[in-house]
Amino acid sequence: MAKIKLTKTELKSQQDSLKQYCRFLPTLQLKKQQLQMEIRLSRERLDANLRERGALVESMSGWIALYGDEETLKLLRDGIRLERIHRGKMNIAGIMVPTFDGADFSMPELDPVMTPWYADEAAEALKKAVALRAAGRIIEEQERMLEQELRSTSQKVNLFEKVKIPQCRENIRQIRIYITDQETAAVARAKIAKKKTMEAAS
């Protein structure tokens, strides 16, 4: 730790720093709580996404054998293309995180005579499954960013709580003791000088 100057100027500087740290600390603690809550919500969103994906697969399992025909397989394999994932941004506890705003797919025109009746449903289920997976990945990205910000904020909270504020308080204590000792010594010297002056005069 750097040696502090035992002066009134340094005392004021340390007091100002202490006020600043004490003013910022509650804001950082609040941000930390918000981030912890948002991470929990993000995990809940990811769990809901995984449940929805599982439910979709389960709902398809009853008629998935129908997809074995060549026409439907060709449609699913070659016809449906993910063109674009729409990503937005949202401010959470002061940081911008990505959001899933939808997905665009391309798909050829289906011949209603030649295409099996379940092909439309199969295509929609596949598009939904791909969109859910894309949304899940963005939620995971959100969570990673929030966790990184939480680590950074927690480090700042710990720095203020355990280092900066106690250090300032200790510095203020040491400077005050030194200044009080100096003032006491000055008063004592003044009294001695006055006494000697009076003795010399008499």
Protein Blocks (a to p, Z undefined) as FASTA:
>chain_A
ZZddddfklmmmmmmmmmmmmmmmmmmmmmmmmmmmmmmmmmmmmmmmmmmmmmmmmmmm
mmmmmmmpmklmmmmmmmpccfbdcdddddeehiacdddebdcdddddddfklpcfklmm
mmmmmmmmmmmmmmmmmmmmmmmmmmmmmmmmmmmmmmmmmmmmmmmmmmmmmmmmmmmm
mmmmmmmmmmmmmmmmmmmmZZ
